[in-house]
Amino acid sequence: MMGNGWTVPGYTEVRELGAGGSGRVVLALHDATGTAVAVKYLSDRMREDPAFVREFRAEARLLGGLVSPYVVGLYEYVEAPAGAAIVMELVDGISLRAVLRETGRADAEAALVVLKGSLLGLAAAHRAGVVHRDYKPENVLVAPDGSSKLVDFGIAAGRGTTPGVAGTPAYMAPEQWQGQPASPTADVYAATATFFEFLTGRKPYDGASFAELAVQHIEAPVPETEAPEPVRPLIRRGLAKRPEQRPENAEAFVAELEAVAVAAYGPQWEERGQRKLAALAALLPLLFPSAAGAAAGTTAVATTSVGGGSGWAPGRGGWLATGLALVLGAVLVLTTDAGAGTPPGASALSDLATTTPATPGPATPRARGRPPRTRRPPRRAPRRRPRRAPRTPRRPRTPPPRAGARRRARRRRRRRRRRSATRRHRLRRRRCGWTSSASGSSPASTAGRRRSRWRPRAAGPSP
């Protein structure tokens, strides 16, 4: 629904998915089939600019002429005195930027799968004579099965045209910085820069200012040594400084990619890479549009953030940043209970349709301000280990005696044993009346005393 209450006839708005300087994107259901779509409305302020309306109409024409499973589909373009809108396909996936933010980097096979899928989308555009000019991780969607799709042709241009400098600085080819005509080789450069970032976790050039970035893209050597050895030829070719040194278009680059991948990783590289990419995407279940319910009979839809490009043109004072119009190219996902039929009006849009304005319906009250965000589940409190019961204090052990004390104790024990033995011996003598037979101190008498120490006394009077 626009600010004046205008909506696309035949569609029921469910909720707003995102908003930007050029307009907003809403989730809507086709009244006849129940198919979920994304409707991109042009803002009232931008509708007053005839040049921007022409660009909006050109984007619809470009999307209508591209038929590829690797490019977001267009259902309908509606333009009326009260507003203009593009009805687009809802794609189940999350942006490559979200995957990068979560994982940091990826395996070579997974990065090759992403590059191949988006290059096939670029190849369809190049065959139609269209240059994307804003290829970046935000404009690549990763599906749950590991496939990828290209979105947002908001600043696309015809091949060989010079509509002005446009693009995202970190991924702009050297000729884009110099204001040269657009060509498919610029898209090849941006795709290789995105591939390098997904492979290594950082952009190929990360200057702190516009001027530094421009010098790096134009003059700095290609940082191929940071990538794995098997894929360095692809990075060297795709990030070449001169357009004629790169593959002529995305289709030629796909052929080189497949040759390098098969030689380095075998014929099953794509199947393995797609499984790895699906595993990375599975780490972000809450970012998928089908993560939470948004309305009765539908599942929730989350926007895929697609930032607007910014371009620069050289001036007398150096490189000057010139703001381009922000293009809200959001492609979203929705799984509905109804069948995924194509709503009426889907065509190649060789002749753009113009409809009469629909009767404004009652506006749904909505709080002004920032668009609603998908709620995330609350963080779980950290688990705490149960406290152990305090141990019962042990009785202090008696310290071992010293060496001198042990000796004295042994002596006392020996003395006690001797005393007790002497007492027993005397007691025996008294009871038995024994007497010693040894007399004198000669050796013989001593030996006899040892053999039989005591003998009974002889009978008779004592001497």
C-alpha positions as CSV (number, residue, x, y, z in Angstrom):
1,M,0.0,0.0,0.0
2,M,1.3,3.4,-1.0
3,G,1.2,6.5,1.1
4,N,-2.0,7.5,-0.7
5,G,-3.6,4.1,0.0
6,W,-3.0,2.7,-3.5
7,T,-2.4,-1.1,-3.8
8,V,-1.9,-3.4,-6.7
9,P,-5.3,-4.7,-7.8
10,G,-5.8,-8.5,-7.3
11,Y,-3.4,-8.8,-4.4
12,T,-4.0,-8.7,-0.6
13,E,-1.2,-7.2,1.4
14,V,-0.1,-9.4,4.4
15,R,2.7,-7.4,6.0
16,E,5.6,-5.0,5.2
17,L,8.9,-6.6,4.7
18,G,11.2,-3.7,4.3
19,A,11.5,-0.1,3.3
20,G,14.1,2.2,1.7
21,G,14.6,5.5,0.1
22,S,13.1,4.4,-3.2
23,G,10.1,2.6,-1.8
24,R,9.1,-0.5,0.1
25,V,8.5,-4.2,-0.3
26,V,5.5,-6.0,1.1
27,L,4.4,-9.6,1.3
28,A,1.1,-10.1,-0.6
29,L,-1.1,-13.0,-1.6
30,H,-2.6,-13.3,-5.1
31,D,-6.4,-13.3,-4.6
32,A,-7.2,-15.9,-7.2
33,T,-4.5,-18.5,-6.5
34,G,-3.2,-17.7,-3.0
35,T,0.3,-17.5,-4.3
36,A,2.7,-15.5,-2.1
37,V,4.6,-12.8,-3.9
38,A,6.8,-9.8,-3.1
39,V,5.4,-6.4,-4.3
40,K,7.9,-3.6,-4.7
41,Y,6.2,-0.2,-4.5
42,L,7.8,3.0,-5.7
43,S,7.6,5.7,-3.1
44,D,5.5,8.8,-3.8
45,R,8.6,11.0,-3.6
46,M,10.4,9.0,-6.2
47,R,7.4,8.9,-8.5
48,E,7.7,12.7,-8.8
49,D,11.1,12.1,-10.5
50,P,10.6,11.2,-14.1
51,A,14.1,9.8,-14.5
52,F,13.7,7.4,-11.5
53,V,10.3,6.3,-12.8
54,R,12.0,5.4,-16.1
55,E,14.7,3.4,-14.2
56,F,12.0,1.6,-12.2
57,R,10.2,0.7,-15.4
58,A,13.5,-0.4,-17.0
59,E,14.2,-2.7,-14.1
60,A,10.8,-4.4,-14.6
61,R,11.5,-4.7,-18.3
62,L,14.8,-6.3,-17.6
63,L,13.4,-8.8,-15.1
64,G,10.6,-9.7,-17.5
65,G,13.0,-10.5,-20.2
66,L,15.2,-12.8,-18.1
67,V,14.0,-16.4,-17.8
68,S,16.4,-18.5,-15.7
69,P,16.3,-20.6,-12.6
70,Y,19.3,-18.6,-11.3
71,V,17.5,-15.2,-11.5
72,V,14.6,-14.0,-9.5
73,G,11.4,-14.1,-11.6
74,L,9.0,-11.2,-12.4
75,Y,5.2,-11.8,-12.4
76,E,3.8,-8.4,-13.2
77,Y,4.5,-4.7,-13.6
78,V,1.7,-2.3,-12.7
79,E,1.8,1.4,-13.3
80,A,-1.1,3.8,-12.6
81,P,-1.6,7.5,-12.0
82,A,-1.7,6.7,-8.3
83,G,1.5,4.6,-8.1
84,A,3.8,2.0,-9.6
85,A,4.8,-1.5,-8.4
86,I,6.7,-4.6,-9.5
87,V,5.2,-8.0,-8.5
88,M,8.2,-10.4,-8.0
89,E,8.9,-14.0,-7.1
90,L,9.5,-15.0,-3.5
91,V,12.7,-17.0,-3.2
92,D,13.5,-19.3,-0.3
93,G,17.0,-18.4,0.7
94,I,19.2,-16.1,2.7
95,S,21.8,-13.7,1.4
96,L,25.4,-14.7,1.0
97,R,26.3,-11.8,3.3
98,A,24.4,-13.4,6.1
99,V,26.3,-16.7,5.6
100,L,29.6,-14.8,5.5
101,R,28.7,-12.9,8.7
102,E,28.0,-16.2,10.5
103,T,30.8,-18.5,9.1
104,G,33.5,-16.1,8.1
105,R,34.7,-18.2,5.2
106,A,33.9,-21.3,3.3
107,D,35.4,-24.4,1.7
108,A,36.7,-24.1,-1.8
109,E,34.1,-26.4,-3.2
110,A,31.3,-24.6,-1.5
111,A,32.6,-21.2,-2.8
112,L,32.8,-22.6,-6.3
113,V,29.2,-23.7,-6.2
114,V,28.1,-20.2,-5.2
115,L,30.2,-18.7,-7.9
116,K,28.9,-21.0,-10.6
117,G,25.2,-20.5,-9.6
118,S,25.4,-16.7,-9.7
119,L,27.5,-16.8,-12.8
120,L,24.8,-18.7,-14.6
121,G,22.3,-16.0,-13.6
122,L,24.7,-13.4,-15.0
123,A,25.1,-15.4,-18.1
124,A,21.3,-15.2,-18.7
125,A,21.5,-11.4,-18.3
126,H,24.5,-11.1,-20.6
127,R,22.7,-13.1,-23.3
128,A,19.9,-10.6,-23.1
129,G,22.4,-7.7,-23.4
130,V,22.1,-6.7,-19.8
131,V,25.0,-5.8,-17.4
132,H,24.2,-6.2,-13.7
133,R,26.8,-3.6,-12.4
134,D,26.1,-4.4,-8.7
135,Y,27.1,-8.0,-8.1
136,K,27.9,-8.4,-4.4
137,P,27.2,-10.9,-1.5
138,E,24.0,-9.1,-0.6
139,N,22.6,-9.8,-4.1
140,V,23.3,-13.6,-4.0
141,L,20.7,-15.8,-2.3
142,V,21.6,-19.3,-0.9
143,A,18.7,-21.8,-0.8
144,P,18.4,-24.5,1.8
145,D,19.5,-27.1,-0.7
146,G,22.8,-25.3,-1.4
147,S,21.8,-23.7,-4.7
148,S,22.2,-19.9,-5.3
149,K,20.2,-17.3,-7.2
150,L,21.0,-13.7,-8.4
151,V,18.7,-10.8,-7.4
152,D,18.4,-7.0,-7.7
153,F,18.9,-5.6,-11.2
154,G,18.0,-2.1,-9.9
155,I,21.0,-0.4,-11.5
156,A,21.5,-2.8,-14.4
157,A,22.3,-1.2,-17.8
158,G,22.5,-2.3,-21.4
159,R,25.8,-3.5,-22.8
160,G,28.1,-0.7,-24.0
161,T,26.0,2.1,-22.4
162,T,27.4,4.7,-20.1
163,P,24.6,5.7,-17.8
164,G,26.9,7.0,-15.1
165,V,29.3,5.4,-12.6
166,A,27.4,3.0,-10.4
167,G,28.2,0.0,-8.2
168,T,29.4,-1.0,-4.7
169,P,33.0,0.2,-4.2
170,A,34.5,-3.0,-2.8
171,Y,33.4,-4.9,-5.9
172,M,33.7,-2.4,-8.7
173,A,36.0,-3.1,-11.7
174,P,38.8,-0.7,-12.6
175,E,36.9,0.5,-15.6
176,Q,33.8,1.3,-13.5
177,W,36.0,3.6,-11.4
178,Q,37.1,5.4,-14.6
179,G,33.6,5.9,-15.9
180,Q,34.0,3.6,-18.9
181,P,31.0,1.9,-20.7
182,A,29.4,-1.0,-18.9
183,S,30.5,-4.5,-20.1
184,P,30.0,-8.1,-18.9
185,T,33.7,-8.2,-17.9
186,A,32.8,-5.8,-15.0
187,D,30.3,-8.4,-13.7
188,V,33.0,-11.1,-14.0
189,Y,35.3,-8.9,-11.9
190,A,32.6,-8.3,-9.2
191,A,31.7,-12.0,-9.1
192,T,35.4,-13.0,-8.6
193,A,35.8,-10.4,-5.8
194,T,32.8,-12.0,-4.1
195,F,34.2,-15.4,-4.6
196,F,37.5,-14.3,-3.1
197,E,35.7,-12.9,-0.1
198,F,33.7,-16.1,0.5
199,L,36.9,-18.1,0.1
200,T,39.2,-16.1,2.4
201,G,36.9,-14.2,4.7
202,R,38.0,-10.8,3.5
203,K,37.6,-8.5,0.5
204,P,40.4,-8.4,-2.1
205,Y,41.0,-4.7,-1.4
206,D,40.0,-3.0,1.8
207,G,41.0,0.6,1.5
208,A,40.0,3.0,4.3
209,S,38.8,5.7,1.9
210,F,37.3,6.1,-1.6
211,A,40.6,7.3,-3.1
212,E,42.5,4.4,-1.5
213,L,40.0,1.9,-2.8
214,A,40.2,3.3,-6.3
215,V,44.0,3.1,-6.4
216,Q,43.9,-0.4,-5.1
217,H,41.4,-1.6,-7.7
218,I,43.2,0.1,-10.5
219,E,46.9,-0.5,-9.6
220,A,47.4,-3.0,-6.7
221,P,48.4,-6.5,-7.6
222,V,45.8,-9.3,-7.5
223,P,46.0,-11.0,-4.0
224,E,45.9,-14.5,-5.4
225,T,48.4,-16.0,-2.9
226,E,45.8,-15.8,-0.1
227,A,43.5,-18.3,-1.9
228,P,44.0,-22.1,-2.2
229,E,46.5,-23.1,-5.0
230,P,43.9,-24.9,-7.3
231,V,41.6,-21.8,-7.7
232,R,44.3,-19.2,-8.1
233,P,44.0,-19.2,-11.9
234,L,40.4,-18.2,-11.6
235,I,41.1,-15.3,-9.3
236,R,44.0,-14.2,-11.4
237,R,41.8,-14.2,-14.5
238,G,38.7,-12.7,-12.9
239,L,40.5,-9.9,-11.1
240,A,42.7,-8.8,-14.0
241,K,43.1,-5.1,-14.3
242,R,42.3,-4.8,-18.0
243,P,38.9,-6.0,-19.3
244,E,40.4,-7.8,-22.3
245,Q,42.4,-10.0,-19.9
246,R,39.3,-11.3,-18.2
247,P,36.7,-13.8,-19.6
248,E,34.5,-12.0,-22.1
249,N,31.3,-12.9,-20.2
250,A,29.9,-15.0,-17.4
251,E,29.3,-18.0,-19.7
252,A,32.9,-18.2,-20.7
253,F,33.9,-17.8,-17.0
254,V,31.7,-20.8,-16.1
255,A,33.5,-23.0,-18.6
256,E,36.8,-22.1,-17.1
257,L,35.5,-22.6,-13.6
258,E,34.3,-26.1,-14.4
259,A,37.6,-27.1,-16.0
260,V,39.6,-25.9,-13.0
261,A,37.2,-27.5,-10.5
262,V,37.1,-30.9,-12.2
263,A,40.9,-30.9,-12.5
264,A,41.4,-30.0,-8.8
265,Y,38.6,-31.7,-7.0
266,G,37.2,-34.4,-9.3
267,P,33.9,-34.7,-11.2
268,Q,31.8,-34.8,-8.0
269,W,33.0,-31.4,-6.7
270,E,29.7,-29.7,-7.3
271,E,27.6,-32.3,-5.4
272,R,30.0,-32.1,-2.4
273,G,30.1,-28.3,-2.5
274,Q,26.4,-28.0,-2.6
275,R,26.1,-30.3,0.5
276,K,28.7,-28.1,2.3
277,L,26.9,-24.9,1.3
278,A,23.6,-26.4,2.5
279,A,25.2,-27.2,5.8
280,L,26.5,-23.6,6.2
281,A,23.0,-22.3,5.4
282,A,21.5,-24.7,8.0
283,L,23.4,-22.8,10.7
284,L,21.1,-19.9,10.2
285,P,17.6,-21.4,10.4
286,L,16.0,-18.3,11.9
287,L,17.1,-16.1,9.0
288,F,15.1,-18.2,6.5
289,P,11.8,-16.7,5.5
290,S,10.0,-19.8,6.5
291,A,11.4,-19.6,10.1
292,A,8.3,-18.2,11.9
293,G,4.6,-17.7,11.1
294,A,3.6,-14.4,9.7
295,A,-0.1,-14.9,9.1
296,A,-2.8,-17.5,9.1
297,G,-2.2,-20.1,6.5
298,T,1.3,-18.8,5.7
299,T,4.8,-18.9,7.1
300,A,6.8,-15.9,8.1
301,V,8.8,-14.0,5.5
302,A,12.1,-12.4,6.2
303,T,13.6,-9.8,3.8
304,T,16.9,-10.3,2.1
305,S,18.7,-7.1,2.6
306,V,19.9,-5.6,-0.7
307,G,21.7,-2.4,-0.3
308,G,21.7,0.3,-2.9
309,G,24.8,0.9,-4.9
310,S,27.0,3.9,-4.7
311,G,29.0,5.3,-7.5
312,W,31.9,7.8,-7.9
313,A,33.0,10.0,-10.7
314,P,36.5,11.7,-11.0
315,G,36.5,15.4,-10.5
316,R,39.1,18.2,-10.3
317,G,39.4,17.7,-6.6
318,G,40.0,13.9,-6.8
319,W,37.5,11.1,-6.4
320,L,34.1,12.4,-5.4
321,A,31.4,10.1,-4.0
322,T,28.0,10.7,-5.7
323,G,25.0,9.1,-4.1
324,L,22.9,7.0,-6.4
325,A,19.2,6.2,-5.7
326,L,18.7,3.4,-3.2
327,V,17.1,0.4,-4.9
328,L,15.0,-1.8,-2.7
329,G,15.5,-5.1,-4.4
330,A,14.3,-7.5,-1.8
331,V,13.6,-11.1,-2.7
332,L,11.9,-13.1,-0.2
333,V,10.7,-16.6,0.7
334,L,7.3,-17.9,1.6
335,T,5.9,-21.4,1.8
336,T,2.1,-21.5,1.6
337,D,-0.5,-24.2,1.9
338,A,-1.8,-23.2,-1.6
339,G,-0.1,-24.4,-4.8
340,A,2.7,-22.4,-6.3
341,G,0.8,-21.3,-9.3
342,T,1.8,-18.3,-11.4
343,P,-0.6,-15.5,-11.0
344,P,-2.3,-14.1,-14.1
345,G,-0.4,-11.4,-15.9
346,A,3.0,-13.1,-15.9
347,S,4.7,-12.4,-19.2
348,A,7.9,-11.3,-20.7
349,L,6.6,-7.7,-20.6
350,S,7.6,-6.7,-24.1
351,D,4.7,-4.2,-23.8
352,L,4.4,-2.9,-20.3
353,A,0.8,-3.0,-19.0
354,T,-0.8,0.1,-17.5
355,T,-3.9,-0.5,-15.3
356,T,-6.4,1.9,-14.0
357,P,-6.0,3.0,-10.4
358,A,-7.8,0.8,-7.9
359,T,-10.3,2.2,-5.4
360,P,-8.3,3.0,-2.2
361,G,-9.3,0.6,0.6
362,P,-9.3,1.4,4.3
363,A,-5.8,1.8,5.5
364,T,-4.7,-0.6,8.2
365,P,-3.5,1.4,11.2
366,R,0.2,1.0,11.6
367,A,2.6,2.7,13.9
368,R,5.0,5.0,12.1
369,G,8.7,4.5,12.4
370,R,11.0,1.6,11.7
371,P,9.6,-1.4,9.9
372,P,8.7,-4.5,12.0
373,R,11.5,-6.9,12.5
374,T,11.4,-10.7,12.8
375,R,11.6,-11.6,16.5
376,R,14.4,-13.8,17.5
377,P,14.0,-16.3,20.3
378,P,15.4,-15.1,23.7
379,R,18.9,-16.2,24.6
380,R,19.1,-19.1,26.9
381,A,20.6,-18.4,30.3
382,P,24.0,-20.0,30.8
383,R,23.9,-23.3,32.6
384,R,25.3,-23.2,36.1
385,R,26.9,-26.2,37.8
386,P,25.2,-27.2,41.1
387,R,27.2,-26.2,44.2
388,R,28.8,-29.1,46.0
389,A,28.0,-29.6,49.7
390,P,30.8,-28.6,52.0
391,R,33.0,-31.4,53.1
392,T,33.1,-32.6,56.7
393,P,36.4,-31.4,58.2
394,R,38.8,-34.2,59.1
395,R,40.3,-34.6,62.5
396,P,43.9,-33.4,62.4
397,R,46.4,-36.2,62.3
398,T,49.0,-36.5,65.0
399,P,52.3,-35.6,63.6
400,P,54.8,-38.5,63.5
401,P,57.3,-38.6,66.3
402,R,60.8,-37.4,65.8
403,A,63.7,-39.8,65.4
404,G,64.9,-39.3,69.0
405,A,61.5,-39.9,70.4
406,R,61.2,-43.2,68.4
407,R,64.5,-44.4,69.9
408,R,63.5,-43.6,73.4
409,A,60.2,-45.4,72.8
410,R,62.0,-48.5,71.6
411,R,64.3,-48.5,74.7
412,R,61.3,-48.2,77.0
413,R,59.6,-51.2,75.2
414,R,62.8,-53.3,75.6
415,R,63.2,-52.4,79.2
416,R,59.6,-53.5,79.9
417,R,60.1,-56.8,78.1
418,R,63.2,-57.5,80.1
419,R,61.5,-56.7,83.4
420,S,58.5,-58.9,82.6
421,A,60.9,-61.8,81.5
422,T,62.8,-61.4,84.8
423,R,59.6,-61.5,86.8
424,R,58.5,-64.7,85.1
425,H,61.9,-66.3,85.6
426,R,62.0,-65.6,89.4
427,L,58.5,-66.9,89.7
428,R,59.5,-70.2,88.1
429,R,62.4,-70.6,90.4
430,R,60.3,-70.1,93.5
431,R,57.7,-72.6,92.3
432,C,60.1,-75.3,91.1
433,G,62.8,-74.8,93.7
434,W,65.5,-74.8,91.0
435,T,69.1,-73.8,91.6
436,S,72.0,-73.1,89.4
437,S,74.5,-75.9,88.7
438,A,77.1,-73.6,87.4
439,S,79.9,-72.7,89.7
440,G,82.8,-70.6,89.0
441,S,83.5,-68.7,85.9
442,S,85.4,-71.1,83.8
443,P,84.3,-71.7,80.1
444,A,83.1,-75.2,80.9
445,S,80.9,-74.1,83.7
446,T,79.6,-71.3,81.5
447,A,78.8,-73.7,78.7
448,G,77.0,-76.0,81.2
449,R,75.0,-73.1,82.5
450,R,73.9,-72.3,79.0
451,R,72.8,-75.9,78.3
452,S,70.8,-76.3,81.5
453,R,70.7,-73.1,83.4
454,W,68.7,-74.3,86.4
455,R,68.4,-77.7,88.0
456,P,66.2,-78.9,91.0
457,R,67.9,-78.8,94.4
458,A,69.2,-82.0,95.9
459,A,67.2,-83.5,98.8
460,G,68.7,-83.1,102.3
461,P,69.7,-80.3,104.6
462,S,71.4,-77.4,103.2
463,P,75.1,-76.9,104.1
